[in-house]
Amino acid sequence: MPKVKTNRSAAKRFRCTSSGQVKRSKAHRSHILTKKTRQRKRKLRKAGLVHAHDLARVRRLVPYA
């Protein structure tokens, strides 16, 4: 089997945890922050996990992570 190429844009967005789950950063944190509440912006700082339905797709993009 030949090696599989890693999708570089996906490799910068996703990190693997030791338990095998995939971490991701949350969206809507880059601009137009004045109308968003303090609480909402604070919650966007924390990392999220990739949903189980999307996990296979992410693993195909980042096979060696």
C-alpha positions as CSV (number, residue, x, y, z in Angstrom):
1,M,0.0,0.0,0.0
2,P,1.3,3.5,-0.8
3,K,1.4,6.2,1.8
4,V,-1.6,8.4,2.1
5,K,-1.1,12.1,1.8
6,T,-2.3,14.2,4.8
7,N,-4.5,17.2,3.9
8,R,-2.4,20.1,5.3
9,S,-5.3,22.5,5.8
10,A,-7.1,19.8,7.9
11,A,-3.9,19.0,9.8
12,K,-3.8,22.6,11.1
13,R,-7.4,22.5,12.2
14,F,-7.6,19.2,14.0
15,R,-5.6,17.6,16.9
16,C,-5.9,14.0,18.2
17,T,-6.4,13.4,21.9
18,S,-4.8,10.4,23.7
19,S,-8.2,8.7,24.0
20,G,-8.6,8.8,20.2
21,Q,-11.1,11.7,20.0
22,V,-10.4,14.6,17.6
23,K,-10.3,18.2,19.0
24,R,-11.3,21.2,16.9
25,S,-11.6,24.9,17.5
26,K,-15.0,26.6,17.5
27,A,-16.2,28.9,14.7
28,H,-17.5,32.5,14.9
29,R,-14.6,33.9,17.0
30,S,-12.7,35.9,14.4
31,H,-14.7,39.1,13.7
32,I,-17.9,41.0,14.4
33,L,-17.4,40.4,18.2
34,T,-19.1,43.5,19.5
35,K,-22.6,42.1,19.1
36,K,-21.7,38.8,20.8
37,T,-22.1,38.5,24.5
38,R,-19.2,38.1,26.9
39,Q,-20.4,34.7,27.9
40,R,-20.8,33.5,24.2
41,K,-17.2,34.7,23.4
42,R,-15.9,33.0,26.5
43,K,-17.5,29.7,25.5
44,L,-16.1,29.9,22.0
45,R,-12.5,30.0,23.4
46,K,-12.8,26.4,24.6
47,A,-12.0,23.5,22.2
48,G,-14.8,21.3,20.9
49,L,-14.7,17.7,19.8
50,V,-15.5,16.4,16.3
51,H,-18.9,14.7,16.3
52,A,-19.0,10.9,15.8
53,H,-20.7,11.2,12.5
54,D,-17.9,13.4,11.0
55,L,-15.0,11.4,12.6
56,A,-14.5,9.1,9.6
57,R,-14.3,12.0,7.3
58,V,-11.7,13.8,9.4
59,R,-9.6,10.6,9.9
60,R,-9.4,10.3,6.1
61,L,-8.1,13.8,5.8
62,V,-5.6,13.4,8.7
63,P,-4.6,9.7,8.6
64,Y,-1.4,9.8,10.7
65,A,-2.6,12.2,13.5
